[in-house]
Amino acid sequence: MEIKVSENVTSTPCEVIVINKFEGEKTSIELANKYAVDKDRFEGKLGETYILHTFGQIPADKILIIGTGKKEEFDANKMREIVAKSVKKLQQIKAKNAIFDFDINADYGKSAAIGALIADYAFDKYKNKKADRVDEITFAKFSEKEVKEGIVFANAMKMTRDLANEPAQFATPEKLADVAKNIEGVTTQIFDKDEIERMGMGAYLAVGQGSVHPPRFIHMKYTGKNIKKKIALIGKGICFDSGGLDIKPASSMLTMRDDMSGAACILGVMSALKYLEPDAEIHGIIAACENMPSGSSYKPGDILTAKNGKTIEVDNTDAEGRLTLADALCYACELGVDEVIDIATLTGACMVALGTVASGIMGNDKEMINSLIETAKSSGETYWELPMFPEYKDSLKSDIADMKNTGSRYGGASTAGVFLQEFVKGPKWCHIDIAGTAFLEKPQKEFISGATGAGVRTLLNYVKNI
């Protein structure tokens, strides 16, 4: 989809002109008021739609009216939702171009562009019959600057969604490394298995040792012109999670290509920094590997030594993400950064607790947690803080090592957070668990089923607003 911006659209011919209606108010087009509002009593509740054929009375074949609800409750997030709903309606009627001429006294161009491109997304790479798409839309009354920024955000989300939707046969550790190397505006280092071993990342190496695809440790770095803060962003990069020798049921493996959604998020974020130019030094870190069963797999009962020297008894090989993150966290803390944020499809327990609506967040700094929660809210995502009480650590105690990699089945998301904290020394740190929000089994709000690009908008806004 091509997105344009134009202030003068009153006489521009198009297939569909999209206008809005607040509850209790008229629209900006009298023809729509006459038939939709006065005759058919179209109320304009949020997300309601009404299509009107114009029969040549205006320079558009059809008018699509989208309800914007109560005027006093309307905001940027609702703008994203109603534009997405409008684009989906345009797809249904097979329209190829449209003008959005909203009568709203605010510049919601960023949200509008994000909503349009979220709705236009379909992962149909492997299908002969492609999804219906709108070729071109034009936004009136929004600034070009805001719309362009929205396009940058949406393109980062698309990159993330594409990678997380790709089958594991394509999105291997080597492929993620290749993607990282081709991102403009960052410097990238790729470490192979021997280099990872020399760095002492015994926990991460163990997870990947059962796969024919060797691990790749990825370190991307963006350097802003006026550095106000140094941040490390870590994404869980399990390109396929079979569970290892503690193998998952077949049904639970069907979507395990998405277990690198955190890594895909970081790649998407890093791809956008060249255009946003935040005043920060930003490190994107991914410990990419596959967790596979074979004769060389790590085993329950093995003792692993992480980069910081702490030993870990393997209680379950399916609790692998935290082992890779442990070494990545150690590495990040050695970079002299102010903050570390890791994002991961880490625990089924978080999904049980929060469903597909919210991501869990934990950390060692309350102010940073609150800042990310608020940033998520304004970005159209929802984060919910989970506790990390010291008592959770009791279930991680081991008789033969410093800790186990799993604990009680209760409070699993918090226990995983407590485990990760053992590998954080120095910086402020937050852990975001996107197990429930990264991949949808059925459509939800503006998203189709599949990968959502969870975390991209929040992290981009967080670093942009430093």
KEFI-534403 format. One record per residue: x, z, y of N, C-alpha, C, O, CB in turn; residue in three letters. Coordinates in steps of 0.2 Angstrom, whole numbers, plus 5000, padded with zeros to 4 digits. Glycine has a CB too. Example, Ala and Ser with C-alpha at 12.3 -4.5 7.8 and 13.67 -1.06 7.14 Angstrom:
506650394972506250394978506650394984507150424983505750454978Ala/506450354989506850364995506450395000506750405006507050294997Ser/
***
This chain:
500450004994500050005000500450005006500950045007499550065000Met/500349965011500649955017500249995022499649985023500749885020Glu/500550045026500150085031500450065038501050065039500250155030Ile/499950045042500050025049499750075054499350115052499849955051Lys/499950075060499650115066499550065071499950025074500150165068Val/498950075074498750035080498250065084497750105081498449965077Ser/498350065091497850105095497250065097496650095098498250115102Glu/497249995096496749955098496449915092496749865090496949905104Asn/495949945089495649915083494949895084494649875079495749965077Val/494649905090493949895091493749825089493149815087493749905098Thr/494149775090493949705089494349675083494349615082494049665095Ser/494749715079495149685074494649675068494349725065495749735072Thr/494649615065494249605059494549645053495149655052494149535057Pro/494149665048494349705042493849705037493249685039494649775044Cys/493949715031493449725026493049785027492449785026493849725019Glu/493449845028493049905029493349945035493949945036493149945022Val/492849975039493150015044492850085041492250095040492850005051Ile/493350135041493250205039493150245045493550255049493750225034Val/492550285045492450325051492250395048492050395042491950305056Ile/492250445052492050515050491450535053491250515058492650565051Asn/491150585050490550625053490650695052490650715046489950595050Lys/490650735057490550805056489850825055489350795058490850845062Phe/489750885052489050905051488750925058489050955062489050975047Glu/488150895059487750915065487950865071487750875077487950985067Gly/488350815070488650775075488450695073488350685067489350785077Glu/488550655078488450585076489150555075489650585075488150545083Lys/489150495072489750455071489950415078489550415083489750405065Thr/490550385077490750345083490450275083490550235088491450335083Ser/490050255078489750185078488950195078488750225073490050145072Ile/488650165082487950165083487550135077487050165075487650135089Glu/487850085074487550055068487550105062487050115059487949995066Leu/488050145062488050195056487550255058487250285054488750225056Ala/487550275064487050325066486350305065485950345063487150335074Asn/486150235066485450215065485250215058484750235057485450145068Lys/485750195054485450185047485650245042485250275038485750125044Tyr/486350275043486550325039486350395041486050435037487350325038Ala/486350405047486250475050485450485051485150525049486650485057Val/485150435055484450445057483950425052483550465050484350405063Asp/484150375048483650345043483750385036483250405033483750275042Lys/484350385034484550415027484750485027484850515022485050375024Asp/484750515033484950585034485650605031485750655028484450635031Arg/486150565032486750575029487050635033487150635040487250515030Phe/487250695030487450755034488150755036488350785041487250815029Glu/488550725032489350735033489650795030490150815033489350725041Gly/489350815025489750875022490450855019490550795018489350905016Lys/490950895019491550875018491650835011491450865006492050945017Leu/491950775012492050735006491450685004491550645000492150775000Gly/490850695007490250655006490450585008490750575014489650685009Glu/490250535005490350465007489650425008489150445004490850425003Thr/489650375012489150335013489350265015489850255019488650355019Tyr/489150215011489450145013488850105016488250105013489650105006Ile/488950065021488450025025488749955026489249945028488350065032Leu/488349905023488449835025488349825032487749845034488149795020His/488749785035488649775043488249705044487949705049489349775046Thr/488249665039487949595040488149565047487749535050487249605040Phe/488849575048489149535054489049565061489149535066488849465054Gly/488749625061488549655067489149685071489149695077488049715066Gln/489649705067490349725069490849685066490749655060490449805069Ile/491549685068492049645065492249675058492849685057492649635069Pro/491849705054492049735048491449715043490849715045492149805048Ala/491649705037491149685032490649755030490049745029491449655025Asp/491049805030490649865028490949925032491549925035490849885020Lys/490549975033490750045036490750095030490250105026490250065042Ile/491250125030491350185025491350245029491750255033491950185020Leu/490850285029490750355032491050405028490750415022490050365035Ile/491450445030491750505026491550575029491650575035492450505025Ile/491250615026491050675029491650725030492050735025490550715024Gly/491650755036492250795038492050865038492350915041492550775044Thr/491450885036491150955036491050985043490950945048491650995032Gly/491151045043491051085050491651075054492251085052490951165048Lys/491551055060492151035065492551095066493251085066491851015071Lys/492351155066492751215067493151235061493651275062492351275069Glu/493051205056493451225049493951165047494251175043492951235044Glu/493851115051494351055049495051065051495151095056494050995053Phe/495451045046496251055048496550995044496350955041496451125045Asp/497251005045497650955042497550945034497650885032498450965043Ala/497450995031497350995023496750955022496750915017497351065020Asn/496250975026495550935024495650865026495350815023495050965028Lys/496050845031496150775033496550745027496350685025496650775039Met/497050775024497350745018496850725013496850675009497850785015Arg/496350775011495850765006495350715007495250675003495550835005Glu/495150705014494650665015494950585015494550545014494250675022Ile/495550585018495850515017495950495010495850435008496550515021Val/496150545006496250524999495550504996495550454992496550584995Ala/495050544997494450524995494150454997493850414993493850574997Lys/494350435003494150375006494550315003494250265001494250375014Ser/495150325001495550274998495250264991495250204989496350294998Val/495150314988494850314981494150274981494050234976494750374978Lys/493750284986493150244987493350174988492950124986492750274993Lys/493850154992494050094994494250054987494049994986494550084999Leu/494550094983494750064977494150044972494149994969495250114973Gln/493650084972493150074968492750014970492449974966492650134969Gln/492750004977492349944979492849884980492649824982492049954986Ile/493449894977493949834977494149804984494249744985493749784973Lys/494049854989494349824996495049824996495449864993494049875001Ala/495349775000496049765000496349785007496949795007496249694999Lys/495949795012496149815018495649855022495049845021496349755023Asn/495849905026495349945029495649975036496349985036495150005025Ala/495249985040495450025047495150095047494550105046495249985053Ile/495550145048495350215048495350235056495850235059495850265044Phe/494650235058494550255065494250315066493650315067494250195069Asp/494550375065494250435065494150465072494650455076494650485061Phe/493650495073493450525080493650605079493250645078492750515082Asp/494250615079494550685078495050695084495550665085494850695071Ile/494950755087495450765093496050805091496250855093495050805098Asn/496450775086497050805084497450745081497150695078496950865080Ala/498150755081498550705078498750725071499250765069499250685082Asp/498350705066498450715059498750665055498550655049497750745056Tyr/499150625058499450565055499850575049499850535044499850525060Gly/500250635049500650645043500150665037500350635032501050705045Lys/499750705038499250725033498850665030498750655024498750775035Ser/498650615035498250565033498650515029498450485024498050525039Ala/499350505031499750455027499850485020499850445015500350445031Ala/500050555020500150585013499550575009499550555003500350655014Ile/498950585011498350585008498150515005497950504999497750605012Gly/498350465009498250395007498650375002498450344997498350345013Ala/499250395002499750374997499750414990499850384985500450374999Leu/499450474991499350514985498750474981498750474975499150584986Ile/498250454985497650424982497850354979497550334974497050414986Ala/498350324982498550254980498950254974499050204971498850214985Asp/499150314972499650324966499350304959498750334958500050384966Tyr/499650274955499550264948500150254944500550204946498950214947Ala/500250284939500850264934500550214929500450234924501050334931Phe/500650154931500350104927500950054925500849994923499850064930Asp/501550074925502150034924502150004917502349944916502750084924Lys/501850044912501850014905501149984903501049974897502050074900Tyr/500749974908500049944907500049874909500349854914499549984910Lys/499749834905499649764907499149754912499249714917499449724901Asn/498649794912498149794917498249854922498249904920497349804914Lys/498449824928498649874933498049904937497449874937499049844938Lys/498149964940497649994943497449964950497849924953497850074945Ala/496749964952496549944958496849974964496850034964495749944959Asp/497149944968497449974974497249934981497049884981498249964974Arg/497349974986497149944993497849914995498349954995496850004997Val/497849854998498449825000498749855007499349865008498349755000Asp/498249865011498449885018497949925021497349915021498549815022Glu/498149975025497650015029498050025036498650025037497550085026Ile/497550035041497850045048497550105050496950115050497649985052Thr/497950145053497650215056497650205064498150185067498150275054Phe/497050215067497050215074497050285076496850335073496350185076Ala/497250295082497250365086497750415083497750475085496550395085Lys/498150395078498750435076499350415078499450355079498650445068Phe/499850455079500450435082500950405076500850425070500850485085Ser/501350355078501750315073502250365070502450365064502050255076Glu/502450415074502950465072502650505066503050515061503150505078Lys/502050535067501750575062501650535056501750555050501150605065Glu/501350475057501250435051501850415047501850415041500850365053Val/502350395050503050385047503250445043503550435038503550355052Lys/503250505046503450565042503050575036503250595031503450625047Glu/502350565037501950565031502150515025502150535020501250555033Gly/502350455027502550405022503250435019503250425013502650345026Ile/503650465023504250495020504150545015504350545009504750525025Val/503650585016503450645012503150615005503250635000502950695015Phe/502650565007502350535001502750494996502750494990501750485003Ala/503250464999503750424995504150474991504350454985504250375000Asn/504350524994504750574990504250604984504550614979504950634994Ala/503650614985503150634980503150584975503150594969502550654983Met/503050514977503050464972503650464967503550454961502950394976Lys/504250464970504850464966504850524961504950514955505450474971Met/504650584963504550644959504050624953504150644948504350704963Thr/503450604955502950594950503150534945502950544939502250574954Arg/503450484948503650434943504150454938504050444932503950374947Asp/504650494940505150524936504850574930504950574925505650564939Leu/504350614933504050664928503550634924503450654918503650714932Ala/503250574926502850534921503150494916502850474911502350494925Asn/503850474917504150434913504250464906504350524906504850414916Glu/504250424901504350454894505050474894505550454897504150404889Pro/505150524889505850554888506350504886506950514887505850614883Ala/506150444883506650394881506950364887507450334886506250344877Gln/506550364893506850334899507250384903507750374905506350304903Phe/506850444904507150494909507550544905507450604904506550534912Ala/508150514903508650554900509150594905509050574911509050514895Thr/509550644903510050674908510450614911510550624917510450724904Pro/510650564907511050514910510650474916510950464921511350464905Glu/510050464915509650424919509550474926509550444931508950414916Lys/509450534925509350574931509950574935509950574941509150654929Leu/510550574932511150574935511250504939511550504945511750584930Ala/511050454936511050384939510650384945510850354951510850334934Asp/510050414945509550414950509950454956509850434962508950454948Val/510250514955510550554960511050514963511150524969510850624956Ala/511450484959512050444962511850394967512250374971512450414957Lys/511250364966510950314971510550334977510250294980510550264967Asn/510450404978510150424983510550424990511150444990509950504982Ile/510350394995510650385001510650445005510150485005510350325005Glu/511250455009511250515014511550575011511550625014510550525016Gly/511650575004511950635001512650614997512650554995511450664996Val/513050664996513650654992513450684985513150734985514250684995Thr/513650654980513450674973514050684968514450634968512950624970Thr/514050734965514550744960514150754953513650784953514950814961Gln/514350724948514050724941514650754936515150724936513850654939Ile/514450804933514950844928514650824921514150834920514950914930Phe/515150804917515050784910515150854906515250904908515450734907Asp/515050844899515050904895515650944895515651004895514850874888Lys/516250904895516850934895516950974902517251034902517450884894Asp/516750954907516850984914516351044914516551094917516650934919Glu/515751034911515251094911515551154907515551204909514651074908Ile/515951134901516251184897516751224901516851284900516451154891Glu/517151184905517751214908517451254914517851304916518151154911Arg/516851244916516551284921516251354918516051394922516051254925Met/516251354912516051414909515251424908515051474908516251474912Gly/514951364908514251364908513951374900513651324898513851304911Met/514051424897513951424890513251434888513051404883514251484887Gly/512751454893512051464891511751394892511351374887511751504896Ala/511951354897511651284898511951244893511551204890511951264905Tyr/512551244891512851204886512451214879512351164875513551214885Leu/512351274877512051284871511351254870511151224865511951364870Ala/510951254876510251224875510351144874509951124870509951224882Val/510851114877510851034876511251014870511350954868511151014882Gly/511551064866512051044860511651014854512050984850512451094858Gln/511051014854510650984848510450914849510150884845510051024846Gly/510550884855510350824857510850764857511450784858510050824864Ser/510650704855511150654855511350624862511750594864510850594851Val/510850654867511050634874511450694877511150754877510350624878His/512050684879512450734882512150764889511850724892513150714883Pro/512350824890512050854897512450824903512950794902512150934897Pro/512050824908512350804915512250864920511650874921512150734917Arg/512750884923512650934928512650894935513250864936513150994928Phe/512150904939512150864945512150904951511750954952511450824945Ile/512550884956512650924962512650874968513150834969513350964962His/512050874972512050834977512050874984511950934984511350794978Met/512350844989512450884995512250845001512550785002513150914996Lys/511850875005511650845012511950885017511850945017510850835013Tyr/512250855022512550895028512250875034512350815036513350885028Thr/511850915037511550905044512050905049512650925049511050945045Gly/511850875055512250875061512350945064512950955067512050825066Lys/511850985064511851045067511651095062511051115062511451045074Asn/512151125058511951165053511751235055512151275058512551175048Ile/511151255054510851325055510851365049510851425050510251315059Lys/510751335043510751375037510951335031510951265032509951395036Lys/511251365026511451335020510951355014510951415013512151345019Lys/510751305011510251315006510351275000510551215000509551295008Ile/510351314994510351274987509751274984509351324984510851314983Ala/509551214982508851194979509051174972509351134970508451144982Leu/508751214967508951204960508251184956507751214957509251264956Ile/508351134952507751104949507851104941508351084939507551034951Gly/507451134937507451144930507451064927506951034929506951184927Lys/507951054923508050984921508050974914508450934911508650954924Gly/507551004910507450994903507050924902506450924903507151054900Ile/507450874900507150804900506650794894506250754895507750754899Cys/506750834889506250844884506350914881506850934879506250784879Phe/505750944880505851014877505451014870504751014870505551064882Asp/505751004865505451014858505351084856504951094851505850974853Ser/505651134860505651204858506351214854506451274853505051214853Gly/506651164852507251174848507151194841506551174838507751234851Gly/507551244838507351264831506751304831506351304825507951304828Leu/506551334836505851374837505451314839505151324845505951434841Asp/505251274835504951204837504251214839503851264837504951154832Ile/504051184844503351184847502851154842503051104838503251154854Lys/502251174842501751134838501751054841501851044847501051164839Pro/501551014837501550944839501150934846501350894850501250894834Ala/500550964846500050954852500450974858500250954864499450984851Ser/500851024858501151054864501751014866502051024872501451124862Ser/501950964862502550924864502350864867502750824870502950904858Met/501650844867501450784870501650764877501750714879500750774869Leu/501650824881501750814888502450844890502550854896501250834893Thr/502850854885503550894887504050844891504550874892503850924881Met/503850784892504250744896504250774903504650764907504050674896Arg/503750814905503650844912504050904913504050934918502950854913Asp/504450924908504850984908505450984913505751024914505051014902Asp/505550924916506050914921505750894928506050874932506450854919Met/505050924928504750914935505050954940505050924946504050944934Ser/505451004939505851044944506350994947506550994953506051104942Gly/506750964942507250924943507050864947507350844952507650894937Ala/506450834945506150774948505950794956506050754960505550754945Ala/505750854957505550874963506150874968506150854973505250954963Cys/506750904965507350904969507650834971507850824976507950944965Ile/507550794966507850724967507350694973507650654977507750684961Leu/506750704973506250684978506450714985506450674990505550694976Gly/506550774985506750814991507350784994507350765000506750884990Val/507850774990508550754992508450684995508850664999509050754987Met/508050644992507950574994507650565001507750515004507550534989Ser/507350615003506950615010507350645016507250635021506350655010Ala/507950675014508350715019508650665024508750685030508850755016Leu/508850605022509150555027508650545032508850525038509350495023Lys/508050545031507550525036507350575040507150575046506950485033Tyr/507250635037507050695041507550735045507450765050506750745036Leu/508250725043508750755046508750825048508750845054508950715053Glu/508650865043508550945045509250975047509750945045508250975039Pro/509251025051509851055053510051105048510051165049509651095060Asp/510251085043510451125037510951085033511051025033509851145033Ala/511351125029511751105023511351115017511151175015512451135023Glu/511151065013510651075008511051045001511250995001510051035009Ile/511051094996511351074990510751064985510351104984511851124987His/510751004981510250994976510550994969511050964968509850924977Gly/510351044965510751054959510251054953509751074953511051134959Ile/510451014948510151004942510551014936511050974935509750934942Ile/510351054931510751064925510251024920509851054917510851134923Ala/510450954919510050914915510250914907510850904906509950844918Ala/509750924903509850914896509250904892508750914895510350974893Cys/509250894885508650904881508750964876509250974874508650834877Glu/508150984875508151044870507851014863507251014862507751104872Asn/508351004859508150964852508351004846508851034846508350894853Met/507950994841508151024834508650974831508550914830507551044830Pro/509251004828509650964824510151014821510151074822510050904828Ser/510650984817511151024814511651054819511951104817511550984809Gly/511651034825512051054830511751104835512051124840512451004833Ser/511051114834510651154839510851224839511151254834509951154837Ser/510751254845510851324845510351364841509751334841510951354852Tyr/510451424839510051454834509751524837510151554840510351464827Lys/509251544834509051614836509551664833509751654828508351624832Pro/509751714837510251754835510951744838511351784838510251764828Gly/511051684841511651664844511751704850511251724853511651584845Asp/512351714851512551754858512951704862513451674860513051814856Ile/512651694868512851644873513251684879512951734881512351604876Leu/513751654882514051684888513951634894514151584894514751694886Thr/513551664899513451624905514051624909514551654908512851654909Ala/513951584915514551574919514751634923515351644924514251524925Lys/514351684924514551744927514851804922514951854923513951784931Asn/514851784915515151824910514651864906514851894901515651874913Gly/514051864908513451904905513351864898513251804898512851904910Lys/513151914893513051884887512251884885511951934888513451924881Thr/512051834882511351834881511251814873511451774870511051774885Ile/510751864870510551854863509951804863509451814867510351914860Glu/510051754859509451704859508951734855508951734848509751634856Val/508351754858507851774854507351724852506951724847507451834859Asp/507351664856506851614855507151554858507351554864506151624857Asn/507251494854507651434857507151394862507351354865507851394852Thr/506451414862506051384866505951414873505651394877505351384863Asp/506351474874506451494881507151474884507551514885506451574881Ala/507151404884507751374886507851364893508451354896507851304882Glu/507351354897507451334904507751384908508251374912506751324907Gly/507651454906507951504910508751504908509151534912507651574908Arg/508951484902509651484901510051424905510551444907509751464893Leu/509751374906510051324910510051344917510551334921509651254909Thr/509451374920509451394926509951454928510251464933508751424928Leu/510051494923510551554924511251524926511551554931510651594917Ala/511451474923512151444925512051404931512551414935512451404919Asp/511551374932511451344939511451384945511651374950510851294939Ala/511151444943511051494949511751524950511951534956510551554946Leu/512151534945512851564946513251514950513551534955513151574939Cys/513151444948513551394952513351394959513751394964513451324949Tyr/512651394961512451394967512651454972512851444977511651394967Ala/512651514968512851574972513651564974513851604979512751634968Cys/514051524971514751524973514851474978515451464980515151494966Glu/514351434981514351384986514351414993514451384998513851334985Leu/514251484994514251515000513651495004513651495010514851495004Gly/513051485001512451475004512051535006512251595004511951434999Val/511651525011511251585013510651595009510451655008510951575020Asp/510351545006509751555002509751504996510051454996509151535006Glu/509451524990509451484984508651484982508351534982509851514978Val/508451424981507751424978507751384972508051324972507251384984Ile/507551404967507451374960506751354959506251394960507751404954Asp/506551294956505851274955505851244948506251204946505651224960Ile/505351274944505451254937504751264933504351304935505951304933Ala/504651224929504051224924504251284919504451264913503851154921Thr/504251344921504651394917504251424911504451434905504951444921Leu/503651454913503251494908502551474907502251464912503351564910Thr/502351474901501651464899501251524902500651514904501551454892Gly/501551584903501251644905501051634912500551664914501751704905Ala/501451594916501251584923500551544923500151554928501751554927Cys/500551494919499951444919499351484916498851474919500151394914Met/499451534912498851574910498651614915498051624916499151624904Val/499151644919498951684925498651654931498151674933499551724927Ala/498851594932498651564939498351494938498051464942499251554943Leu/498351474931498051404930498351344933498951354934497351404932Gly/498051294935498251234938498251234946498351184949497951174935Thr/497951294949497851294956498451324960498551294965497251344957Val/498851364957499351394961499951404957499951404951499151464963Ala/500551404960501251414957501351484959501251514964501751364961Ser/501751514954502051584955502651584959503051534958502051614948Gly/502751634963503351644967503651714966503251764966503251624974Ile/504251724965504551784965505251784969505451724970504651814958Met/505551834970506251834973506451904975506151954974506151784979Gly/507051904979507351964981507351974988507652024991508151964979Asn/506951934992506851944999506151935001505951875001507351895003Asp/505851985003505051975005504951925010504451895010504852045007Lys/505351925015505251885021505351815019504951765021505751895027Glu/505751795015505851725012505251705008505051655008506551725008Met/505051755004504451734999503851725004503551675003504351804995Ile/503751765009503151755013503251685017502751655018503051815018Asn/503851675019503951605023503751545018503451505021504651605025Ser/503951555012503751495007503051495006502751435005504251505001Leu/502751555005502051555004501651525010501151485009501751625003Ile/501851535016501451505022501651435022501251395024501751545028Glu/502251415021502451345021502051305016501751255018503151335020Thr/501951335010501551305005500851295007500551235006501551344998Ala/500551345010499851345012499751285018499251245017499651405016Lys/500251275022500151225027500351155025500151105028500551245033Ser/500651155019500851095016500351065011500351015008501451095012Ser/499851105009499251085005499451114998499051084993499251015005Gly/499851164997500051194990499851264991499851294996500751174988Glu/499851294985499651364985500151404980500251384975498951374982Thr/500451454983500951494980500651564980500351594985501651494983Tyr/500751604974500551674973501151714971501451694966499951674968Trp/501251764975501851804973501651854966501151884966501951854979Glu/502151844962502051884956502651944956503151934959502151844949Leu/502452004953502952054954503552054949503552014944502552124952Pro/504052084951504752084947504852164947505452184949505252044950Met/504452204944504552274943505152284938505252244934503952314941Phe/505552334940506152344935505952364928506352344924506552414938Pro/505352384927505152394920505152334916505252334909504452434920Glu/505052274919505052214915505752204911505752164906504852154919Tyr/506252234914506852224911506952254904507352234900507452244916Lys/506552304903506652344897506552294891506852304886506152404897Asp/506052254891505952204886506452154884506452124879505252174887Ser/506952154889507452104888508152134885508652104884507652074895Leu/508052204883508652234881508852214874508352194870508552314880Lys/509452204873509752184866510252234863510552274867510052114867Ser/510252234857510652284853511352254853511852294852510452304846Asp/511452194854512152164853512352124858512952094858512052114846Ile/511952114864512252074870511952114876511652164876511952004869Ala/512152084882511852114888511152104889510852154892512252084894Asp/510852054886510152044887509851994882510351954879509952024894Met/509251994880508951934877508651884881508551904887508351964872Lys/508551824879508251774883507451774884507151744888508451704881Asn/507151814879506451834880506251904879506651944876506051784875Thr/505651924881505451994881504751994878504651954873505452024888Gly/504352034880503652044878503251984879503451954884503352114881Ser/502751974875502251924877501851934883501551894886501851904871Arg/501851994885501452014891501952014897502552034897501252084890Tyr/501651984903502051984909502551934909503151944912502252054911Gly/502451884905503051834903503351804909503951794910502751784899Gly/502951784914503151754920503651794924504151774927502651724925Ala/503451864925503851914929504451924925504951934928503451974930Ser/504451934918505051944914505551894915506151904915504851954907Thr/505251824915505751774916506051774923506651764924505351704916Ala/505751794928505951804935506551864935507051854938505451824940Gly/506351914931506851974931507551944927508051964929506552034927Val/507451904922508051874919508451834923509051844924507751834913Phe/508151794927508451744932508851784937509351764939508051694935Leu/508551844939508851884945509551904943509951924947508451944947Gln/509651914936510251944934510851894935511451914935510251954926Glu/510751834937511251784938511251764946511551704948511051714934Phe/510951804950510951794957511351844960511251904960510251784960Val/511851824964512351874967512451844974512851794975512951894963Lys/512251884979512451864986511851834990511651874995512951814986Gly/511651774989511151744994510451774993510251804988511151674992Pro/509951764998509251774997509051724991509351664991508851765003Lys/508551744987508351694982507651704981507351754981508751714975Trp/507351644979506651634977506551594971506951544970506151614983Cys/506151614966506051574960505251544960504851594961506151614954His/505151484960504451454960504351424953504651384951504451404965Ile/503851454950503651434943503051384944502451404946503451494939Asp/503151324942502651264943502351244936502151184936502951204947Ile/502351284931502151264925501451244925501251194921502251324920Ala/501051274929500351254929500151194934499651164933499951314930Gly/500551184939500351144944500751074944500551024948500551174951Thr/501251074940501751004940501350954936501550894938502351024937Ala/500950964932500650914927499950924926499750984923501050904921Phe/499450884927498750894926498550854920498650794920498350874933Leu/498150884916497850854910497150814913496950764909497650904905Glu/496850834918496350794921496350794928496650834931495650824918Lys/496050744932496050744939495850814942495450844940495650684942Pro/496150824948496050884952496150864959496650854962496450944950Gln/495550874963495550864970495850794971495550744969496050914974Lys/496350784975496550714977497050684971497250624972496950704983Glu/497250724966497650694961497350674955496850704953498150754959Phe/497650614952497450594946497750634940498150684942497550524945Ile/497650624934497950664929498750644929498850584931497650654922Ser/499150684926499850674926500250714931500050764933499950604927Gly/500850694933501250724937501050724944500750684946501950694937Ala/501150784948500850794954501350794960501250784966500450854955Thr/502050804958502550804963502550874966502650884972502450754969Gly/502350924962502250994965502951014968503451004965502051044959Ala/502851054974503451074977503751034982504151054986503951094972Gly/503650964982504050924986503850934993504250944998503850854984Val/503150934995502950945002503151015004503451015010502150945002Arg/503151065000503351135003504051135004504251165010503151184998Thr/504451115000505251115001505451075007505851095011505551094995Leu/505151015007505350975013505151005020505551005025504950905012Leu/504551035020504351065026504751125028504851145033503551085026Asn/504951165022505351225023506051205026506251245031505451255016Tyr/506351155023507051135026506951105033507351115037507451095021Val/506451065034506351035040506251075046506451065052505750985040Lys/505851135045505751185050506251235051506051285054505051215049Asn/506851225048507351275050507551285057507951325059507951265045Ile/
***
